[in-house]
Amino acid sequence: MATMSLSSFSAVLLSRPSQISNKPSRCFFFKPLLLTSSRSPSLSSSSNYTSPAQVRASSTAIVETEPDSILDAKEVSSSKKILACPICYNQLIWNGDHVTSADSAARSSFQCNTCKKAYCGNETHIDLIVASGAKEYGEVMAPATEFFRFPLISFLYERGWRQSFSLGGFPDQEKEFELIKDHLKPVLGGNIVDASCGSGLFSRLFAKSGLFSLVVALDFSENMLQQCHEYVKQEENFPKENLMLVRADISRLPFASSSIDAVHAGAALHCWPSPSTAVAEISRILRPGGVFVATTYVLDGPFAALPLLKSLSQNFGRISGSHIFLADSELEELCNACGLVDFKCDRNRRFVMISATKPS
């Protein structure tokens, strides 16, 4: 989800395209929309990656897709094994329905046999933050995080807010979804975590596409997850068995190490108080060959000439709890520092989509 700081701040700044980089891993995505062998490996070329269960498209997707594969029912049952205690990262024991779905997971309870912590679901999602269940203790997060916990923000997010990102070069959701799928080709058919999912715009597209065996819509904001659940309820024939809603802290992801095939973070990197801590966690939970895809803003080009821009952006980040990226290379260094390789990025004005892979 986009932070109040950068979404409003960027709306004034976002107008001129930046220069196309000479590096082969960076390209403008509008020429053409789908970039194939020149930018990302095909399914057949990922010889070092053990392909997850393949899936058949559910014809209910808003964005029509044509996946090449068939869903293995055993892959769905194994989804219970990916959840882990956010304190000790050991696997949680699932007490509840035998069928994984958006509704059954929310009615279930979970137990960690190592630290003996218990977690439970509510009407809309599973609460897997460290302080889950505490009655008196509570923490106030960074302003950029707390902002999205307001009910009004979750209500407005898909009712005009997300659409305004086009001012910064974001494509419409159909084009953005096609770009995401292109980056995720090596892991189609596996499970995916939609981190900082907001009201679940892309979580629902992932679930309806039939391209993934399990979709986890994850956010820290209870109200965003409740709004996502409302959207799911309003849609007829939504594949709820393919979706799980989880409340979690991006810095303490409740998944077993090397258990996730793909992580997507849409318009979220700049919202995280510590992007390096978050991407390190993402690297931990990805399987070897797993892919991380994210979108954010980069304030480069003519803005790089502004005096004291770096110090101003750092001070702004300390106050807001968000981050302003000033160059593509900053994002590449972030991924490499967290153990991810094969960095790629697409640009359009201030918009950037990146992907990186966990080494096999």
C-alpha positions in Angstrom: 0.0 0.0 0.0 1.2 3.5 -0.6 2.1 5.7 2.3 0.4 9.0 3.0 3.9 10.7 2.9 4.9 9.6 -0.5 1.6 9.4 -2.3 0.7 13.0 -1.5 4.3 14.2 -1.7 4.9 12.5 -5.0 1.7 13.8 -6.7 3.3 17.2 -7.0 6.7 15.9 -8.1 5.8 13.3 -10.7 5.8 14.6 -14.2 8.9 14.1 -16.3 10.2 10.7 -17.4 13.6 9.7 -16.2 16.3 8.7 -18.6 16.4 5.1 -19.7 19.3 3.3 -18.0 22.0 1.7 -20.2 22.0 -1.4 -17.9 20.2 -4.3 -19.6 18.2 -5.2 -16.5 16.4 -1.9 -16.6 13.8 -1.0 -19.1 10.6 1.0 -19.7 7.6 -1.2 -19.6 5.3 0.6 -22.0 7.5 -0.5 -25.0 6.0 -3.1 -25.2 3.8 -4.0 -22.2 4.9 -7.6 -21.9 8.6 -8.0 -21.8 9.7 -11.6 -22.2 12.9 -13.4 -22.9 15.1 -10.3 -22.9 14.2 -9.5 -19.4 12.9 -12.5 -17.4 13.5 -16.2 -17.7 10.8 -18.4 -19.2 9.2 -21.3 -17.3 11.3 -23.7 -19.2 14.6 -21.9 -18.7 14.5 -22.0 -14.8 16.4 -25.3 -14.6 17.6 -24.7 -11.1 14.2 -24.1 -9.6 11.9 -27.0 -8.5 8.6 -26.0 -10.1 5.7 -25.9 -7.6 2.3 -27.4 -8.3 0.9 -26.0 -11.5 -2.6 -24.6 -11.8 -5.5 -24.1 -14.1 -7.0 -20.7 -14.5 -10.3 -20.0 -12.8 -12.5 -18.2 -15.4 -13.7 -15.7 -12.7 -10.6 -13.5 -13.0 -11.2 -9.8 -13.8 -7.9 -9.9 -15.7 -8.1 -12.9 -18.1 -5.1 -15.3 -17.8 -4.0 -18.4 -19.5 -2.0 -20.5 -17.1 -0.4 -23.6 -18.4 -0.9 -26.0 -15.5 -3.1 -28.1 -13.2 -3.7 -27.6 -9.5 -2.4 -30.4 -7.3 -4.8 -30.9 -4.3 -1.9 -31.9 -2.0 -0.4 -28.5 -2.5 -3.4 -26.9 -0.9 -3.3 -29.2 2.2 0.4 -28.3 2.7 -0.5 -24.6 3.1 -1.1 -25.2 6.8 2.6 -26.0 7.1 3.8 -22.6 6.0 2.5 -20.7 9.0 5.0 -20.2 11.8 5.2 -18.4 15.1 6.4 -14.8 14.7 8.4 -15.1 17.9 10.4 -18.3 17.3 9.6 -19.1 13.7 8.7 -22.7 14.5 5.7 -24.2 12.7 2.3 -23.5 14.1 -0.1 -26.3 14.9 -3.4 -25.6 13.2 -6.6 -26.4 15.1 -9.6 -25.9 12.9 -11.2 -26.9 9.6 -9.3 -29.3 7.5 -10.0 -27.1 4.4 -7.9 -24.0 3.9 -10.1 -21.0 2.9 -10.6 -17.3 3.7 -13.5 -18.2 6.0 -12.2 -21.4 7.7 -8.7 -19.9 8.5 -10.3 -17.0 10.3 -12.3 -19.4 12.5 -9.2 -21.5 13.4 -6.8 -21.3 16.3 -3.0 -21.9 16.3 -0.5 -23.1 18.8 3.3 -22.9 18.9 4.7 -26.0 20.7 8.0 -24.3 21.2 7.2 -21.0 23.0 3.6 -22.1 23.8 2.1 -19.0 22.4 -1.5 -19.3 21.1 -3.0 -17.3 18.2 -6.5 -17.2 16.8 -8.5 -16.0 13.9 -11.4 -13.6 14.1 -14.3 -13.0 11.7 -12.1 -11.7 8.9 -8.4 -12.7 9.3 -5.8 -14.6 11.3 -3.9 -12.3 13.8 -0.2 -13.4 13.8 1.5 -10.3 15.2 3.9 -10.8 18.2 1.5 -9.0 20.6 -1.6 -11.0 19.4 -4.0 -11.6 22.2 -2.6 -9.0 24.6 -5.4 -7.1 26.4 -3.4 -4.2 28.1 -0.2 -4.0 26.1 -0.2 -2.1 22.8 2.3 -0.4 20.5 2.0 2.7 18.4 3.8 2.2 15.1 5.4 4.7 12.8 3.0 7.3 11.4 3.2 5.9 7.9 2.0 2.5 9.4 -0.6 3.9 11.7 -2.1 6.0 8.9 -3.4 2.9 7.1 -5.2 1.6 10.2 -7.8 4.3 10.0 -11.2 2.9 8.7 -11.6 5.9 6.4 -8.3 5.2 4.6 -9.2 1.5 4.0 -12.6 2.6 2.7 -11.0 5.1 0.3 -8.1 3.0 -0.9 -9.8 1.4 -3.9 -12.3 4.2 -4.3 -10.0 6.8 -5.8 -6.8 6.6 -3.7 -5.0 3.8 -5.6 -6.1 5.2 -8.9 -4.3 8.4 -8.2 -1.0 6.6 -8.4 -1.2 7.1 -12.1 0.1 10.6 -11.5 3.4 9.0 -10.6 3.5 6.7 -13.6 1.8 3.7 -12.2 -0.1 1.7 -14.9 -3.7 0.7 -14.5 -4.3 -2.5 -12.6 -4.6 -4.7 -15.6 -1.3 -3.6 -17.1 0.4 -3.8 -13.7 -1.0 -7.3 -13.1 0.4 -8.4 -16.5 3.8 -7.0 -15.6 3.7 -8.8 -12.2 2.9 -12.1 -13.9 5.8 -11.6 -16.3 8.2 -11.3 -13.4 6.7 -14.3 -11.6 6.8 -16.7 -14.5 9.4 -19.0 -12.9 7.2 -19.6 -9.8 3.6 -19.8 -11.3 1.7 -22.6 -9.6 3.3 -22.1 -6.2 2.1 -20.1 -3.2 2.4 -16.3 -2.9 2.3 -13.7 -0.1 0.9 -10.3 -1.1 2.7 -8.3 1.6 1.2 -5.0 2.7 -1.8 -5.9 0.6 -4.0 -3.0 1.6 -7.6 -3.8 0.8 -6.5 -6.8 -1.3 -6.6 -5.4 -4.8 -3.9 -7.7 -6.1 -4.5 -10.4 -3.6 -8.0 -11.0 -5.1 -6.6 -10.9 -8.7 -3.9 -13.5 -7.7 -6.6 -15.7 -6.2 -9.0 -15.4 -9.1 -6.4 -16.0 -11.7 -5.8 -19.6 -10.7 -2.1 -19.1 -11.2 -1.2 -19.8 -7.5 -2.0 -22.8 -5.2 -2.5 -20.4 -2.3 -2.6 -16.6 -1.9 -1.9 -15.0 1.5 -3.2 -11.4 1.8 -1.0 -9.9 4.5 -1.2 -6.5 6.1 -0.7 -4.9 9.5 -3.9 -2.9 9.3 -6.9 -4.7 10.6 -9.2 -2.3 8.7 -7.5 -3.0 5.4 -8.0 -6.8 5.9 -11.6 -6.2 6.9 -12.2 -4.2 3.7 -10.5 -7.0 1.7 -12.9 -9.5 3.3 -15.9 -7.3 2.4 -14.8 -7.2 -1.2 -14.5 -11.0 -1.3 -17.9 -11.4 0.2 -19.5 -9.1 -2.4 -18.1 -11.1 -5.3 -20.0 -14.1 -6.5 -18.2 -17.4 -7.0 -15.0 -16.0 -5.5 -12.5 -18.9 -4.9 -12.2 -18.5 -1.1 -10.4 -21.8 -0.8 -7.4 -20.2 -2.5 -7.1 -17.2 -0.2 -6.0 -16.6 3.4 -6.1 -13.2 5.2 -3.3 -12.7 7.8 -2.4 -9.8 10.0 1.3 -9.6 10.5 4.3 -7.2 10.9 6.4 -7.0 7.8 9.5 -7.2 10.1 8.4 -10.5 11.7 6.7 -12.5 9.0 4.8 -15.6 10.4 6.1 -18.1 7.9 8.5 -20.9 8.1 11.9 -20.3 6.5 12.1 -21.3 2.8 8.4 -22.0 2.6 7.1 -19.4 0.1 7.5 -19.3 -3.7 6.7 -15.7 -4.3 6.3 -12.4 -2.4 4.6 -9.4 -4.0 4.6 -5.9 -2.3 2.6 -3.4 -4.3 3.3 0.3 -3.6 4.6 -0.7 -0.2 8.4 -0.6 -0.1 8.5 3.1 0.7 5.9 2.6 3.5 8.1 0.3 5.6 10.0 1.9 8.5 13.0 -0.3 7.7 13.0 -1.7 4.2 16.2 -3.7 4.8 14.6 -5.5 7.8 11.5 -6.3 5.7 13.4 -7.5 2.6 15.6 -9.6 4.8 12.5 -11.3 6.2 11.2 -11.8 2.7 14.5 -13.4 1.7 14.3 -15.7 4.8 10.8 -17.1 3.9 11.4 -17.5 0.1 12.3 -20.9 -1.1 15.5 -21.2 -3.2 14.5 -19.9 -6.6 11.6 -17.9 -5.1 10.9 -14.4 -6.5 10.3 -11.1 -4.8 8.3 -8.5 -6.9 7.6 -4.9 -5.6 6.5 -1.5 -6.9 7.5 1.8 -5.4 8.5 5.4 -6.4 12.0 6.6 -7.2 12.7 10.3 -6.9 15.5 10.7 -9.4 15.9 12.5 -12.7 15.5 16.3 -12.4 14.8 16.0 -8.6 18.4 14.7 -8.1 19.6 18.3 -8.7 17.7 19.6 -5.6 20.2 20.7 -3.0 20.3 18.6 0.2 17.8 16.1 -1.2 19.4 13.1 0.5 19.5 14.7 3.9 16.0 16.1 3.5 14.7 12.6 2.5 16.4 11.0 5.5 14.9 13.5 7.9 11.5 13.1 6.3 11.9 9.3 6.7 12.8 9.6 10.4 9.6 11.6 11.1 7.2 9.7 9.0 8.6 6.2 9.3 8.7 5.8 5.6 11.5 5.8 3.0 12.2 7.8 -0.2 14.3 6.0 -2.8 16.5 8.3 -4.9 17.9 5.8 -7.5 17.3 2.4 -9.0 20.8 1.4 -7.7 19.5 2.0 -4.2 16.9 -0.7 -4.7 19.4 -3.1 -6.2 21.8 -2.7 -3.3 18.9 -3.3 -0.9 18.0 -6.6 -2.6 21.6 -7.7 -2.8 22.3 -6.8 0.8 19.4 -9.1 1.8 20.7 -12.1 -0.2 18.6 -11.7 -3.3 20.1 -11.8 -6.8 19.2 -11.3 -10.5 17.8 -7.8 -9.9 15.5 -6.4 -12.7 13.4 -3.3 -12.9 10.9 -1.5 -15.1 10.5 2.3 -15.1 7.9 4.8 -16.1 8.5 8.3 -14.7 8.7 7.9 -10.9 7.1 4.4 -10.9 9.4 1.4 -10.7 8.7 -2.3 -10.6 11.6 -4.5 -9.3 12.1 -8.2 -9.0 14.9 -10.3 -7.4 15.4 -14.0 -6.8 16.6 -16.1 -3.9 19.7 -18.1 -5.1 19.0 -21.7 -5.8 
